[in-house]
C-alpha cells in the first residue's frame, strides 16, 4: 500500500516536472514567433538595425517572458544578418533608429519610454512593434491616441488579452471619412502558434493616399512664391510654391488648410524654445508643413526637417540705378572720350594743314580763299560758300571729307540707339567690394541676416535690419529703383524679377552680378514628420516633368533688363529722347543771332 502511494506521488510529481518544460517551451515558442514573424517580414533593409527597448516601471531590466522574446529575436537576427541594439546609439553618429521593438509592462511604462524619445535617437516615421504585457482591451484606444500625438503612424501594438490569445492592433489617422482620428483596428490574432492574418500587410504606406483628409499648411505671402487674392468671399492662393504644394496634394489625395502666423511676424526666428513666425508654427507642429521662400540654413536644419529643394534660385543684392543720363548728355554717348579727343585732334591737324597750304602758297594755281578756316568748315559741315576749284592740293581735304562722312554716319547710327536707351542704367556695384567702397549699407530682413552674419566681406555695422517683418517687397523695391533706399538689399532673384515684370516701367531694379549665392528653397516639416519621403518623391518627379521650370517662367520677364522691344520694327523717338538736340540747336542759333547783331553794329 505504501509502495502504491509512493508510486502515485512519484508519477504525479514526475508528470508535473515533465509538463512544466513543455508548457514553458510552448510559451517561449509562442511569444518568440509572434514578434519574430513581424520582424522577419518587415525589418529587412540592409544596413539598418533593430532597436529593442524594455521598460517595466522604472526598470529597464527584462522579465523572464520578455527575455525569452529577446532571445528569439537575437537568434533570428543572426540568421537574417540583422544587427540588434539595446540602447540608443550615440547622437554623434547620426543614425536614429528606424526599426523598433518596444517591450513594456503597461501603459505608464510605454509613456515613459515614448516621452524619452527624440528625433536624434529615433525616426518617428519608422516601424514600431510594441508588446504590452498588462493592458486591458479598453485601454488600446488610449495607447493609439498617445502614438498619434507623436505622429507615430507605422505601428503595431500587441496586447495579450488572454493566456492563449494575443491580439495585434494598429490605427490609420488618414482613413476615409475618419480623418485625424486614432481608433484602434484589430489586424490579427495569434492563436495556436500562428497569426490569423498575413503579417506582410501590417505596415502599409499610409502617406501614399490620405483619402481626402485635410492637412494644415503654414504659409506667408512672399512674391512670387506664395501669394493670395480675394475673389468675392473666397481667398485664392497662387504662386510658384503654392503650385508645387497643390500638385503634391492632388497626387497624394489630401486637401490643404492654409494657416498664417498670428503674431504679426512673417518668417520668424528659430531657437530651442519660443520660436516665432512661420518656423515657430512648424516647430510646434501646429501645421503639417510650411513654405514661403524658406531657404535652407543651419538653424532650420537643426530644428526642422526640409524637403528636396522645390526651386533653386540666388540670394542676390538688389542695387540702385545710376543717375539717369539727360538727353543732352546722350548726344555725346555714341563716342567715348578717347574717340572725341581723336576726332578733335584730327580736325585741328587738318585745319593747320589748310592754313599752311594757303598761307605758304604751295599751290601752283593760286586760288582766293577769303578765310581758310571758314572754307574748311563749309567743306566739312556743309553750307554756302564761293565757287571752289578742284586743284590737286585739295585732294587731301577731300580725303578728310570722306573720313568725316564715315564718322558722321557712325555717330548718327550710335545716336539713334542711345536716344532709345533706357532712362536708367545699372550701377557699377557688381561685387561686395564695390558696394563697401561706395559706402552703401545693407538693408535686410531679420531672417535674412543669418545668411550674412558670418560673411567677413560684409561689416555687421553696415547691416540695417528691417524692423517690420511684414513690409511689402514692392514698397522696398520701388524705393530702391528710385535710389531712395540708401543702400542695397539681398532678396531672392525671383522676387526681384517678378517686381521688374510688373513695375519695370516705373523704375528698374538691377542686381549685382557677382553678389549672389545659391539659395535653395523648399518645404519645411517638424522633426517628427512622416511626410518628408513622399514629398521628396513627388518633388523629384515635378523637376523631371519640367513643371517647376514651366511655373517659374510665369513669374519672369527680362524685357526691361535686356531692353528687348515688344515689336521688331524701330519705335518712334520721344520728345524726352531728342530734347537735348533741340536744346543745343537753340543755343547755337542764339549765339549766331548775337554774332549777327554784333557784326551789324561793327559795320555801321
LUMLUM-523140 format. One record per residue: residue in one letter; x, y, z of N, C-alpha, C in turn. Coordinates in steps of 0.001 Angstrom, whole numbers, plus 500000, padded with zeros to 6 digits. Example, Ala and Ser with C-alpha at 12.3 -4.5 7.8 and 13.67 -1.06 7.14 Angstrom:
2
A513190494310507800512300495500507800513200496700507800 S512850497750507080513670498940507140512900500030507870 
This chain:
604
X500823498785500000500000500000500000500849501253500000 X501891501213500791502822502352500839503502502531499511 X503869501396498875504521501467497564503593502070496521 X502328501711496617501374502289495643501239503786495820 X501118504225497069501021505679497308502260506386496810 X503415505789497106504676506380496675504750506466495160 X504271505384494489504290505378493031503387506453492466 X502197506589493074501285507622492585501860509017492790 X502454509246493981503069510557494220504213510820493244 X505030509771493026506156509928492087505663510219490685 X504620509506490279504080509676488924503493511073488751 X502786511553489804502205512899489728503291513956489680 X504304513814490539505379514804490576506169514775489282 X506431513567488769507162513451487515506371514040486369 X505056513840486395504225514416485342504256515923485354 X504238516499486578504307517955486673505633518461486161 X506714517755486609508038518173486150508168518061484642 X507590517030484096507660516863482640506783517859481915 X505661518193482572504708519069481898505165520504481907 X505817520949482959506221522361483065507171522759481941 X508208521986481627509047522374480493508272522446479192 X507310521562479015506523521605477779505741522900477702 X505047523250478814504289524499478821505208525697478660 X506340525681479306507274526801479228507839526922477816 X508120525749477229508630525766475865507584526318474920 X506332525980475124505255526467474253505108527975474382 X505178528454475628505060529899475822506203530634475155 X507393530109475300508536530761474666508387530760473158 X507971529580472620507825529487471175506755530447470678 X505653530527471433504562531417471011505023532862470997 X505608533314472090505942534710472218507120535077471315 X507993534140471089509083534408470157508548534534468744 X507663533673468365507166533668466996506351534917466675 X505511535359467584504625536457467205505393537782467058 X506568537891467645507412539054467371508329538773466185 X508883537593466176509874537246465169509289537282463763 X508066536839463607507457536833462271507271538243461723 X506961539187462595506802540578462161508147541164461752 X509156540925462578510494541437462270511013540819460980 X510801539514460820511301538841459620510621539364458356 X509365539774458485508616540230457304508922541670456922 X509247542530457881509329543963457592510671544613457940 X511404544066458884512647544712459328513828544121458563 X513879544382457276514838543650456450515746544567455616 X515696545843455795516533546722454972518003546570455357 X518861546433454353520280546250454613520866547520455221 X521760547332456168522411548467456793521651549043457969 X520395548640458157519609549128459291519781548176460467 X519292548600461601519396547769462792518042547776463509 X517845546776464350516624546655465138516928547157466545 X516175548174466954516373548773468266515359548171469234 X515837547410470218514975546769471214515059547572472505 X513910547991472977513862548753474221512902548077475201 X513283548050476470512495547409477518512214548442478593 X510971548485479050510634549375480157509543548719481012 X509878548501482273508941547941483244508926548847484462 X508013549770484478508011550759485539509239551639485428 X510023551679486484511259552459486475512467551644486054 X512248550390485710513346549490485392513399549231483892 X514611549063483389514805548665482002515295547231481892 X515201546459483031515568545046483018514390544223482508 X514675543274481651513623542457481054513153541385482033 X511867541108481998511316539990482746511688538702482018 X511366537557482666511684536276482036510981536122480688 X509700536510480657508966536406479396509554537331478334 X509882538545478733510484539482477775511858538995477322 X512609538397478235513926537883477867513808536758476852 X512762535934477018512537534879476034512269535473474652 X511472536533474596511206537186473315512486537759472722 X513299538363473575514548538953473096515486537868472572 X515566536756473284516438535668472822516008535168471454 X514694535060471255514224534632469947514559535629468858 X514447536927469164514783537947468169516270537951467845 X517080537773468868518529537745468632518909536545467783 X518283535391468057518585534192467271518169534368465817 X516988534916465601516516535110464226517314536191463512 X517782537204464256518558538264463623519885537742463100 X520442536756463777521691536162463305521477535457461975 X520310534813461819520011534146460557519759535157459435 X519165536324459779518849537335458770519966538367458595 X521089538168459301522215539112459251521766540517459633 X520946540590460683520439541878461166521101542228462490 X521449543488462652522066543951463889520979544317464891 X521173543904466133520238544212467214520972545065468242 X520354546179468635520933547032469668519903547214470768 X520411547453471983519529547549473141519537548933473773 X520386549799473302520428551166473803520499552120472612 X520126553366472857520206554365471795521659554569471398 X521886554630470066523237554882469596523633556320469922 X524930556593470023525359557975470300524820558952469268 X524392560092469750523813561103468854524826561542467811 X526098561526468162527118561995467235527172561149465971 X526756559887466068526800559024464895525702559358463897 X524680560073464330523627560499463416522897559356462750 X522596558306463489521913557139462925520719556783463794 X519639557564463743518462557273464577517844555929464198 X517166555326465175516569554009464967515346554116464075 X515296553270463055514132553203462162513275551979462497 X513920550842462779513210549620463163513230549511464691 X512049549420465292511954549458466746511045548337467263 X511482547732468372510667546767469106510659547217470556 X509464547556471070509318548002472460508606546918473257 X509207546511474365508618545540475276508380546244476605 X507105546468476936506775547247478132505768546486478984 X505735546888480230504837546201481164503407546697481034 X503213548027480988501867548583480959501887549922480220 X500747550608480233500615551886479513501545552944480086 X501675553001481412502549554010482028504002553789481619 X504411552544481537505785552260481106506000552683479658 X504981552461478817505084552886477424505216554406477322 X504431555125478113504504556595478065505879557093478496 X506451556467479517507795556853479945508803556635478823 X508646555545478118509567555242477020509385556210475859 X508125556497475492507857557388474369508271558826474674 X508047559258475909508394560631476267509898560865476275 X510673559799476394512125559945476371512712559910474980 X511875559717473958512372559674472581512539561080472031 X513458561232471085513598562483470340514092562166468941 X514091563173468095514418562951466680515889562570466474 X516736562789467488518141562425467346518374560935467577 X517479560286468278517639558866468595516680557966467831 X515545558523467356514533557703466692513966558420465473 X513692557629464455512878558104463333511412557901463720 X510686558987463864509296558850464279508432558261463153 X508921558336461907508164557737460813508619556302460532 X509452555749461423509917554381461241508858553354461609 X509284552097461699508381550986462017508516550642463499 X507364550511464172507342550245465615506462549021465897 X507038548064466601506292546915467100506334546977468625 X505174547108469230505088547342470680504303546188471317 X504914545536472293504233544479473041504012544973474469 X502721545021474871502347545476476214501788544282476966 X502438543929478054502037542719478780500733542906479554 X500587544040480207499430544239481074498617545421480560 X497616545123479736496775546189479174495410545604478850 X494386546263479328493033545805479028492651546237477616 X491774545515476969491349545895475616490751547291475548 X490147547760476609489545549092476598490589550206476582 X491823549883476958492872550904477030493678551008475737 X493380550182474745494137550226473492493928551570472788 X492709552089472860492441553382472224493300554484472833 X493514554430474131494363555423474790495807555306474296 X496232554096474014497596553879473516497766554491472121 X496840554220471215496998554728469852496844556246469815 X496049556821470695495958558272470754497286558885471205 X497950558220472132499274558677472545500256558601471379 X500193557527470632501088557380469479500797558432468410 X499531558735468183499164559727467177499609561124467594 X499618561389468896500074562695469363501549562907469051 X502286561815468853503710561901468494503943561681467002 X502877561515466229502947561261464784503646559937464476 X503488558951465364503961557594465073502789556835464471 X502821556614463166501664556003462497501972554614461941 X503245554261461802503609552927461313503886552041462524 X502824551544463120502959550872464402502004549684464486 X502470548657465195501641547508465555501731547348467064 X500586547397467730500519547262469184499976545864469502 X500762545074470206500385543702470526500006543631472000 X498827543099472242498291543013473600497865541572473858 X498241541044475019497831539689475395496512539785476154 X495416539480475437494097539593476051493774538373476912 X494213537228476478494034536004477265495352535254477258 X495438534239478090496675533469478139496936532797476803 X495864532335476186496039531614474923495888532518473704 X495544533802473865495238534641472696495933535997472817 X496639536370471763497315537662471658496768538389470443 X496443539693470604495805540470469538496740541605469125 X496829541834467821497622542938467264496688544035466767 X497009545275467128496210546437466722497091547426465959 X496447548201465147497086549360464521496034550450464417 X496364551557463747495371552611463517495763553370462260 X494797554053461672495026554823460447494411556208460621 X495240557235460873494691558594461084494174559234459806 X494468558635458659494013559187457380493021558251456703 X492252557572457524491251556665456994490097557452456397 X489565556959455306488495557663454610487290557863455527 X486784559100455548485633559505456356485923559531457859 X487175559258458251487551559334459668488928559967459778 X489022561178459294490312561858459248490711562339460636 X492001562255460900492595562800462120492014562155463371 X491676560894463271491180560164464442492083558962464687 X492192558603465960493031557465466348492148556399466972 X491645555522466117490812554420466576491556553120466332 X491667552278467359492395551012467175491682550091466194 X492469549433465372491954548485464390492642547150464635 X491862546106464961492426544771465167492821544195463811 X494092543814463673494568543325462372494973541855462415 X495014541251463592495372539839463638495334539291465053 X495128537985465159495127537285466450496089536116466358 X496855535965467398497840534882467447497255533723468250 X496873532683467531496213531528468143496895530267467633 X497210529378468560497820528088468216499105528264467407 X499916529283467791501244529428467196501293530109465855 X500207530756465438500241531443464145499296532639464175 X499596533610463305498734534781463177497576534481462234 X496428535026462572495229534747461771495249535449460419 X496070536490460272496184537212459002497655537302458615 X497885537657457370499257537752456871499938538996457443 X501085538803458084501799539936458680502449540823457619 X502522540361456390503156541159455332502353542417454997 X501090542494455416500241543653455117500084544580456315 X500883544385457353500638545130458583501270546529458605 X502174546815457717502789548143457688502590548774456303 X501362549093455934501148549744454631501687551185454665 X501990551712453494502463553097453399501246554011453499 X501031554589454682499836555395454924499941556798454345 X501122557182453871501285558535453333501208558574451808 X500866557484451170500711557486449720499306557869449289 X498352557794450202496981558199449904496335558651451212 X496037559943451306495448560499452512493921560500452470 X493350559962451397491905559786451288491137561096451510 X491680562172450995490991563461451059491083564170452396 X491856563649453323491962564284454644492686565625454524 X492310566592455354492964567908455291494274567918456067 X495241568681455562496485568939456264496630570446456451 X496989570870457645497230572276457902498609572651457369 X498648573754456623499881574180455961500166575620456350 X501332575872456901501746577227457241502297577938456020 X501907579197455836502327579940454650502379581425454984 X503278582138454324503348583591454401503370584129452975 X502938585365452797502897585945451452504284586452451075 X504878585805450100506187586189449577506116586064448063 X506208587179447374506093587181445919507423586769445294 X507366585868444307506223585210443673505993583789444182 X506491583456445350506432582078445815505071581710446391 X504512582581447200503202582299447786502447583616447916 X501333583709447219500528584934447191499060584548447288 X498221585536447582496787585271447612496038586527447190 X494843586313446686493963587411446281492539587039446648 X491724588046446804490319587836447149489464587812445894 X488680586804445733487702586698444663486346586491445317 X485663587617445580484425587566446337484723587243447792 X484104586210448306484363585773449673485417584671449743 X486015584371448616486971583271448532488390583815448438 X489294583243449220490715583582449151491408582576448255 X491997583068447180492675582213446203494175582334446422 X494826581203446645496279581171446832496933580767445511 X498020581420445185498754581101443963500213581466444163 X501043581074443223502473581306443332503240580031443058 X504544580156442885505378579023442499505301577893443517 X505498578184444791505473577127445798504056576634446064 X503072577497445873501680577058446025501351576025444959 X501808576262443727501569575297442657502204573949442994 X503412573979443549504080572730443917503284572003444999 X502882572726446052502158572101447166500814571547446712 X500089572291445897498768571830445469498869570661444492 X499924570622443703500113569467442822500401568214443632 X501252568334444658501523567189445527500246566771446256 X499442567750446673498190567432447363497264566615446463 X497224566937445179496380566168444258496903564745444103 X498226564612444045498797563280443827498671562402445079 X498798563001446254498691562232447497497283562267448071 X496385562967447429494962562968447775494715563528449176 X495216564747449426494849565457450645494466566887450289 X493687567512451147493299568902450955494150569787451853 X494241571061451490495117571988452195494285573012452948 X494613573193454213494061574278455025495201575254455339 X495181576402454668496272577362454826496159578077456171 X497281578187456851497366578889458129498496579919458027 X498250581136458529499263582178458523499649582517459967 X500902582932460193501311583286461561500424584386462135 X500107584247463402499201585184464044499917586170464963 X501247586131464990501987587035465873502563588230465115 X501988588535463932502419589686463131503892589583462745 X504371588375462620505743588106462176505651587143461007 X506459587386460002506353586585458788507119585268458938 X508415585282458701509190584031458762509511583647460197 X509892584606461004510234584330462390511649583810462547 X512045583607463787513379583117464120513253581831464927 X514171580893464645514152579593465301515113579560466479 X514698578914467535515518578692468712514965577470469438 X515663576956470446515173575738471115513761575868471649 X513369577037472082512009577265472563511544578661472220 X510232578852472217509629580167471949510013580718470582 X510058579865469582510300580335468220509090581118467734 X509309581980466765508250582878466310507937582630464838 X506848583251464395506510583255462974506216581883462411 X506439581776461100506135580541460381506962579376460891 X508271579587461102509107578476461544508700578015462950 X508190578921463773507705578522465084506478577639464983 X505566577968464046504385577122463838504788575711463422 X505784575613462557506221574295462097506890573538463241 X507740574205463983508455573543465072507496573007466125 X506430573769466424505470573349467452504423572384466899 X504550571989465648503635571047464992502207571571464934 X502089572898464864500773573486464651500312573273463213 X501250573021462315500948572730460919501746571503460511 X501284570843459450501987569643458971503258569999458219 X503243571117457505504435571619456835504205573083456507 X505250573755456057505135575174455743506088575554454630 X505780576657453970506641577166452899506393578658452735 X507227579283451932507156580717451667508556581295451607 X509321580896450575510706581346450414511562580964451613 X511311579791452158512118579303453277513356578607452722 X514487579296452794515732578704452341516343577828453419 X517264576979453010517898576069453949519011576811454692 X519002576677456011520012577317456842520361576385457996 X521410576744458735521869575873459827520808575755460920 X520205576875461306519215576819462389517977576037461965 X517549576212460715516384575450460250516705573973460131 X517948573653459774518350572251459724518377571647461131 X518702572453462121518812571957463491517453571612464074 X516445572423463801515159572266464484514028571792463563 X514255571757462256513209571347461324513775570333460342 X512882569676459646513257568843458510512876569571457226 X513611569316456185513346570020454930513183568999453807 X512526569439452769512303568586451613513441568759450617 X513411567964449576514246568250448415513914569648447921 X514904570443447520514586571808447058513542571798445944 X512457572500446158511447572631445111511865573653444067 X512790574535444424513284575533443478514646576012443962 X515549576256443009516878576762443330517058578095442617 X517307579128443386517497580458442825518768581052443423 X518874582360443438520002583054444045519505584062445067 X520182584143446184520024585273447087521029586316446609 X520541587417446072521407588352445354521089589778445780 X522052590675445604521898592058446013521123592848444955 X519991593423445364519332594418444528520047595751444729 X520453596397443634521281597600443723520534598784443105 X520830599990443544520162601172442980520686601489441586 X519928602241440784520402602610439446521387603769439511 X522107603954438404522930605155438268522032606376438097 X522654607579438181521914608788437819521597608716436338 X520326608863435954519967608756434536520678609819433701 X521067609450432484521644610403431547520561611350431048 X520888612624430967519975613577430350520055613431428844 X519061613985428153519068613895426697520243614653426098 X520720615702426770521885616441426271523146615604426421 X523257614882427553524428614030427742524443612887426743 X523284612440426314523231611344425358523800611733423996 X523872613059423696524451613492422426525925613126422328 X526571612968423454527998612662423447528272611183423698 X527218610375423877527396608974424225527839608070423074 X527537608383421786527963607449420726529457607196420697 X530276608177421070531724608003421085532238608147422509 X533307607451422797533962607587424091534778608870424117 X535272609191425285536081610408425416537332610309424546 X537946609157424489539125608980423636538822609197422172 X537656608700421730537279608900420331537037610379420035 X536390611069420971536163612505420760537491613269420714 X538441612934421552539751613598421522540454613333420197 X540351612077419713540965611739418423540352612552417293 X539038612704417293538367613480416248538768614952416326 X538815615484417552539203616892417701540639617116417226 X541535616197417555542922616333417085542997616260415565 X542205615370414984542193615273413511541719616557412867 X540631617144413406540147618414412873541211619503412998 X541893619510414127542922620540414348544078620374413367 X544508619135413183545626618890412263545267619292410847 X544090618907410389543688619240409034543448620747408875 X542990621375409929542844622833409868544186623526409724 X545173623042410492546508623629410380547113623388408994 X546872622186408461547379621894407114546746622836406100 X545481623109406241544808624037405322545430625427405406 X545691625879406625546326627192406783547711627219406152 X548440626125406333549790626076405749549722626122404237 X548812625357403657548682625330402203548326626701401643 X547481627429402333547020628732401834548067629821402096 X548575629871403310549487630958403678550831630851402974 X551322629631402798552612629467402139552478629381400628 X551257629424400143551005629422398697551745628284397998 X551527627066398511552163625896397924551450625401396678 X550317625997396391549563625588395204550151626270393965 X550270625544392843550750626118391584549723627061390984 X548479626797391245547418627667390724546816628408391897 X547115629686391982546600630420393136545076630494393128 X544524630387394332543063630460394478542762631325395692 X541808632155395491541473633091396555540527632422397543 X541006632256398781540172631730399857540074632819400909 X538937633466401009538855634622401913539159634249403354 X538784633050403774539034632615405153539216631102405147 X540429630635405282540663629181405161539863628356406157 X539769628814407419539027628033408422537544627982408103 X537017629098407599535604629102407210535370628158406040 X536320628189405107536205627278403957536233625820404414 X537126625511405359537179624141405883535869623766406567 X535304624703407307534017624451407971532929624144406947 X532920624922405848531907624696404814532084623332404177 X533336622948403954533583621646403332533177620489404263 X533417620675405541533145619583406482531681619494406879 X531099620638407192529762620644407759528679621045406763 X529066621511405595528081621957404613527705623406404833 X527156624031403802526759625436403912527111626200402651 X526761627469402593527003628287401402528456628760401362 X528970628980400190530335629473400023530580629860398577 X531752630408398288532103630805396924532409629607396066 X532663629817394807532971628738393870534372628231394145 X534493626917394363535794626332394678536284625525393483 X537514625737393154538140624960392088538780623719392680 X538731622642391926539241621367392412540698621212391981 X541591621908392643543017621781392349543577620552393053 X544781620155392687545363618910393182545595618930394678 X545953620085395234546219620090396677544977619852397516 X543784619994396867542546619815397624542186618335397775 X542928617457397095542647616029397239542796615607398696 X543775616196399397543988615874400801542756616201401629 X542174617383401347540998617797402098539786616944401726 X539692616547400451538568615696400036538625614346400763 X539875613818400929540013612581401696539525612742403123 X539800613907403705539321614158405057537800614249405106 X537218614824404047535758614919403992535131613532403979 X535722612619403185535198611244403145535277610611404528 X536393610797405214536548610260406564535502610841407505 X535264612162407308534273612812408147532886612260407903 X532578611932406669531278611336406367531113609995407074 X532211609229407122532144607948407841531879608187409322 X532591609171409901532400609478411318530972609927411579 X530468610800410675529098611288410862528091610150410770 X528343609197409850527426608065409715527428607212410977 X528626606925411482528713606132412713528065606872413880 X528267608163413923527683608954415003526164608907414953 X525601609044413772524149609030413633523571607671414017 X524273606584413626523790605247413976523830605044415488 X524942605442416101525049605300417540524091606208418283 X523840607386417732522945608334418376521520607800418457 X521057607183417378519694606668417380519523605606418464 X520546604737418620520462603695419646520518604292421044 X521369605315421208521497605926422527520240606664422941 X519612607324422002518415608073422341517278607143422775 X517276605920422261516241604958422634516606604120423861 X517789604312424400518228603508425531517392603813426765 X517465602884427748516707603052428980517145604311429702 X516201604891430426516497606132431147517418605877432335 X517458604638432832518290604322433978519291603243433595 X520440603285434195521469602296433948521908601703435279 X522315600427435247522721599759436479523996600376437026 X524071600450438341525265600978438972526411599990438840 X527607600486439036528794599624438998528995598999440377 X528015598189440803528046597561442123527900596049441963 X528759595470441147528655594057440827529387593156441812 X530075593721442782530780592928443785530527593512445171 X530755592689446193530614593158447572531646594259447847 X532850594104447283533879595126447489533446596474446935 X532792596463445771532336597718445178531241598364446031 X530379597547446605529324598091447470529932598716448723 X530896598005449324531550598564450508532283599863450184 X532928599916449027533673601104448635532756602293448407 X531533602012447948530587603098447686529996603672448976 X530176602977450099529655603465451378528195603160451616 X527565602321450774526162601983450943525999600952452065 X524849600956452715524573599974453748523741598834453172 X523626597764453954522884596577453540521571596537454311 X520463596658453604519139596571454214518670595121454138 X518323594529455278517961593112455310516771592879456220 X515990591850455876515023591319456824515777590547457905 X515169590460459082515853589813460201516189588361459884 X515294587664459198515558586265458874516660586125457830 X516945587191457067517987587130456043519370587304456642 X519459587948457788520775588225458371521548586955458700 X520856585829458928521556584592459273522444584106458137 X522157584532456893522976584113455771524206585002455582 X524265586141456276525343587100456056526135587431457321 X525676586985458479526337587397459721527745586839459824 X528031585715459145529365585128459190530189585457457953 X529684586351457097530418586739455887531407587845456246 X532714587572456142533692588598456551533708589809455632 X533146589699454418533155590825453489532100591868453833 X531115591485454655530020592404454972530152592828456431 X530547594050456695530660594506458091529291594523458762 X529242593993459966527964593963460687527446595366460965 X528352596345461061527915597722461309527194598323460112 X527366597719458926526706598228457712525362597570457449 X524946596649458325523674595950458132522572596700458875 X521522597049458145520347597684458740519178596721458631 X518634596352459771517561595356459821516217596042459640 X515396595493458769514025595988458588513202595534459783 X512727596470460562512036596136461799510674595512461559 X509967595988460521508640595463460207508780594269459285 X508631593078459848508792591863459063507732591718457976 X506610592427458142505505592312457200505587593339456065 X506633594150456009506712595182454982506733594557453603 X505938595148452708505787594608451363507073594797450568 X507463593749449831508652593847448988508498594918447910 X507295595095447411507090596079446343507467597487446800 X507143597824448036507493599143448552509009599317448632 X509689598288449109511142598366449253511815598453447883 X511370597634446940511999597622445630511699598901444850 X510523599484445056510247600759444391511174601855444931 X511371601878446255512296602855446830513706602629446300 X514089601366446104515410601072445556515524601535444112 X514465601346443324514502601768441918514611603277441772 X514155604020442775514248605480442752515468605980443535 X516329605060443942517536605381444698517201606141445975 X516147605675446655515733606298447914515920605360449108 X516476604170448850516650603221449942517930603506450719 X518873604125450066520121604439450739521094603290450816 X520839602226450089521738601079450140521285599992449192 X521694598782449491521321597618448687520521596674449574 X519851595708448950519054594751449719519200593367449111 X519537592352449915519592590977449401518206590338449416 X517786589863448250516494589205448100516647588069447095 X515741587095447095515781586065446057515611586688444672 X516360586167443721516339586713442373514945586677441768 X514170585636442080512817585528441523511932586670442005 X512100587095443261511295588200443779511599589497443062 X512879589757442776513255590979442057512756590914440619 X512920589754439978512477589603438591510964589768438485 X510222589268439473508769589407439430508354590866439590 X509055591603440430508764593031440573509044593765439259 X510167593481438619510515594152437360509494593823436278 X508988592599436287507980592236435292506734593099435429 X506331593380436659505086594124436874505280595631436875 X506397596102437410506568597545437612507837598093436977 X508402597359436018509625597827435392509486599171434693 X508286599494434220508090600777433546508163601950434517 X507961601713435800508034602776436796509444602958437350 X510284601983437147511646602051437659512241600662437755 X513412600492437163514023599171437107514896598946438334 X514825597740438872515720597314439937516753596380439312 X518020596743439442519096595916438909519677595052440021 X520492594077439632521133593185440601522641593218440373 X523388593067441470524838592952441372525208591584440831 X525935591553439736526163590298439016526926589272439842 X527841589721440676528702588786441408528503588928442919 X527281589175443331526990589345444754526062588264445295 X525699587284444493524712586294444925525335584964445303 X524524584129445941524911582755446251523684581868446045 X523930580585445871522851579633445617521881579611446795 X520599579705446471519569579794447513518485578764447214 X518639577530447730517597576516447532516452576733448515 X515243576651448029514069576813448883513200575562448766 X512403575316449793511545574138449760510630574072450965 X509939572954451076509030572725452192509831572429453461 X509299572839454602509906572511455886508862571818456755 X509323570800457504508441569964458309508922569942459756 X508037569550460682508518569245462037509467568055462010 X510294567938463018511292566874463059510675565483463088 X509445565354463592508824564034463714507892563713462554 X508030564404461445507080564258460344507206562922459625 X506098562363459153506151561219458251506025561636456778 X506003562952456498505694563440455156506921563673454284 X508099563644454851509274564040454098509508563154452876 X509461561855453049509775560944451944508769561036450800 X507449560983451037506526561097449892506616562457449196 X506872563521449939507014564833449316508263564873448441 X509367564330448939510593564313448149510397563555446843 X509676562456446927509431561653445721508719562474444656 X507702563219445052506933563978444069507651565244443619 X508455565821444466509228566993444018510235566573442954 X510867565418443137511768564910442102511017564699440786 X509807564172440874509023563950439659508637565262438993 X508287566284439776507922567579439190509117568204438482 X510304568038439050511501568525438357511704567761437052 X511534566436437123511747565611435924510735565934434829 X509509566263435214508475566592434232508664567986433640 X509511568810434251509713570175433762508655571159434220 X507800570729435152506709571608435583507211572792436393 X508192572585437254508684573689438080509345574748437203 X510089574317436197510670575274435258509581576039434514 X508532575349434140507408575989433440506727577020434336 X506495576677435596505854577622436513506760578824436791 X508060578586436853508992579685437115508920580738436034 X508822580317434785508783581267433676507546582161433730 X506511581711434413505294582524434520505539583821435293 X506536583810436155506789584970437006508055585729436607 X508587585444435424509792586123434957509494586901433677 X510146588024433520510078588801432280511304589708432265 X512303589349431464513573590085431454513605591200430422 X512432591600429917512393592606428864513046593915429301 X512768594317430523513297595607430976514787595518431302 X515266594320431583516693594156431863517502594087430574 X516950593468429545517693593289428299517344594333427250 X516401595253427578515976596290426638515396595706425356 X514828594523425428514156593957424265512888594740423962 X512588594888422701511400595622422274510244594646422094 X509055595137422343507880594303422134507648594063420653 X508031595062419796507842594944418355509212594965417688 X509392594211416604510711594158415968511072595438415224 X510088596188414744510415597393413984510832598516414918 X511664599484414404512113600598415255510927601425415742 X511039601868416974509993602708417553510323604170417323 X509305605006417312509498606440417124510154607037418357 X511028608048418091511695608705419188510730609628419916 X510868609675421228510020610520422047510705611849422308 X509911612818422788510447614154422998511576614163424027 X511411613368425113512468613372426133513745612727425642 X513700612035424491514900611432423927515654612370422990 X514961613343422401515612614227421428515636615671421898 X515144615938423075515080617327423533516474617948423658 X517484617131423960518834617656424081519345618243422775 X519038617574421667519484618092420368518828619436420067 X517542619563420370516871620847420145517407621929421097 X517770621507422293518344622468423230519676623001422701 X520535622100422212521811622537421661521614623396420420 X520672623018419554520401623800418343519913625207418705 X519063625291419720518572626595420142519688627468420691 X520597626868421462521732627633421994522607628150420855 X522883627293419860523718627715418739523041628827417934 X521729628738417706521020629802416992521061631112417773 X520949630998419074521036632202419897522413632855419780 X523455632033419794524800632561419637524991633184418260 X524451632540417231524562633094415870523828634415415766 X522700634516416412521946635776416383522730636899417059 X523347636576418175524164637580418868525334638033417993 X526003637057417338527119637407416441526635638249415263 X525463637883414742524931638634413598524680640103413971 X524029640314415104523796641707415507525112642405415877 X526078641665416362527382642249416628528057642711415357 X527968641903414291528543642308413010527838643520412444 X526530643582412621525807644768412133526293646034412839 X526499645941414111526980647103414848528404647469414434 X529205646438414080530592646701413709530699647428412364 X529832647115411410529939647674410068529104648938409879 X528489649374410912527730650632410784528679651817410716 
